[in-house]
């Protein structure tokens, strides 16, 4: 879920897509999350086993997260769309299979409470994950801005600074530096 928070940020800060377009750009995730979830629920019901789906979903999601390092300023649409589709399939598999696994391993009279606890813990984990991911992003971006001789204040409100970047000239050193800092790793810096 931290990735779902920062992928639209990538589209606005690095590719300069408007917020509405950035929302549409994550459509491959949402488009494949639901069918992945439905297919897994049907397959686990038919097979009577769920652990394979948890492991497969985890592996697919981890691979998709690893493939996010391929995102550059000029990454072709087909490449990032496929990566996001794989990410959606993996997440869909995980969301459903873990819920099925929790209910299957609970006593019948506790299945409802177990599902509710899973939903609560998942939501809590999402909140903590985005907060921790945001802190790491802000700290690393601040270090990169400092290395580039730019004000570190940019990292404290990077989402609002993107709106200012739209108004800057493409060759403005502050805009270029802020883009580099958003990419976090020097090997990713605006290479095609």
Secondary structure, DSSP 4 states (H G I P E B T S, - for coil): -HHHHHHHHHHHHTS---HHHHHHHTHHHHHHHHHHHHHHHHHHHHHS--HHHHHHHHHHHHHHHHHGGG--TT--HHHHHHHHHHHHHHHHHHHHHHHHHHHHTS-GGGHHHHHHHHHHHHHHHHHHHHHHHHHHHHHHHHHHHHHTT--THHHHTHHHHHHHHHHS-TT-HHHHHHHHHHH-SGGGTT--
